[in-house]
Amino acid sequence: MKAAVYEGPRTVTVKDVPDAKIEHPCDIIVKITTTNICGSDLHMYEGRTSFESGRTLGHENMGQVVEVGSAVRKVQVGDYVVLPFNIACGFCKQCEQGLTNYCLTMQPEPALAGAAYGFADMGPYQGGQAELLRVPYGDFNALRLGEDAVERQTDYVMLADIFPTGYHATEMAHVKPGDQTIVFGAGPVGLMATYSALLKGAGRVWTADHQPDRLRKAEEIGAIPINTSEQNPAEVVKEATLGLGADNGCECVGYQAHDPQDHHEDASLTLNGLIDSVRFTGDIGVVGVFLPEDPGGAEAQGELEAQGKVPIDFGMMWFKGQRMGTGQAPVKKYNRALRDLIAGGKAKPSFVVSHELSLDEAPTAYEHFDARDEGWTKVVLHPNGHGNGHKR
């Protein structure tokens, strides 16, 4: 089968690899029809993680089931399914509490928790930017889709990661109807956090970024854009809220945040921006990726950040009595309800999609997406079909 394989920093090739196969009676094999390039993939693409050369990328996947293991009971051949990026067992202590993002069974490292497809330090599993994907514990992990699966595949594939992840940011920030919410980051996850806050009925949502094309997307769905190259988000929000600040905020950038003025990396930039922007006793949800170590970051950020140590304004956070939630999203906690919003016509997360491409075009897509080129907001790949080279 063909797959997009990481060969080293900023090098992805599409080549033949062994077909995915059943390895356990609870496995299923999915023919991937739609898979996304995620902002998190760029950390690995740039060589900023321990991701191994020769491994297939891709953790945002959906497709059609073509084979099931002997112990699979619910999922059937022919079903269209979307796959949470979390690979979970369903029966460990964490999974029983709904914390599939920190499954204790699927992570082989005893001191770690959580597993994912094609992701650094989250188990040995291959990614789904390929023609076929092995899915462990298919009955538990696969979310079945309805008859509109093919028609709405660019909406449903967002359930694998970015829609639930953006929603999770708003859950940790306790966004409620009428709230004043600020989102740092207008990449795909930031746009999904913005969209989720609006779906929840937030009174006003500000989205801060320095990429004009991404800010236009935020404005199109009803957010108030803040261009961080021109404005200080905290000042904008305080001016609009009698000096108090937003009720809550979402961090959707992560450890590779850049100062828009000098383009210097500063892992604390967005966290401190939120501490400043959010009012006393407000809530902050952090879904941007932060790592315990950054193998490629010592030169870019300095030794402290390379060790995963971020100098945030904790004294001010403590003084303001703010609460911060962090971590990857437990996708299964949200994906069924979000699926039904899509099926019912209440949500259309595919608004972020800028390009639909074939799998063969993955190397070029990675180059453009990594460069943050104008208009490359979200790339969808079709391993078993042909993309149209642009948004539908």
Number of C-alpha atoms within 10 A of each C-alpha: 12 20 29 27 27 23 17 16 17 16 15 24 19 18 12 13 16 9 15 18 17 18 13 15 14 18 22 30 24 31 24 26 24 32 30 28 21 22 21 17 18 19 23 23 22 14 21 20 20 15 23 18 15 14 20 27 27 25 28 28 32 32 31 23 24 16 19 25 19 12 14 17 11 11 20 17 13 13 19 26 27 30 30 29 29 27 30 29 21 20 14 17 14 19 19 12 11 16 22 30 24 24 25 24 20 21 21 15 13 8 7 14 19 24 27 24 27 27 26 20 18 20 19 18 23 22 25 32 32 32 25 26 26 24 28 23 20 29 21 19 24 25 21 21 22 13 10 11 21 16 9 16 20 24 21 29 28 33 28 26 27 25 29 29 29 29 31 28 33 31 20 22 25 19 26 19 13 15 19 23 31 32 33 29 27 28 25 26 28 30 30 29 35 36 25 25 33 22 14 17 16 19 14 18 28 22 27 27 24 20 20 16 17 26 22 14 19 27 17 12 13 14 25 18 24 25 17 18 15 10 13 14 24 20 14 15 24 17 12 12 14 8 14 14 26 26 24 31 37 36 27 29 28 22 25 22 19 18 16 15 10 8 9 13 18 20 24 19 20 27 30 17 18 26 27 21 26 27 23 21 15 21 26 30 29 28 26 28 17 20 16 10 18 23 15 17 21 15 9 14 17 12 14 14 24 22 15 17 16 16 14 16 14 13 9 14 21 13 10 16 14 18 17 18 17 17 17 22 26 24 27 26 16 16 24 16 12 21 25 15 13 17 19 10 9 12 17 17 22 19 18 23 21 16 20 24 23 19 25 19 19 25 17 13 24 22 16 16 19 17 11 15 12 12 17 22 23 21 24 30 28 24 28 17 14 15 20 12 16 14 18 10
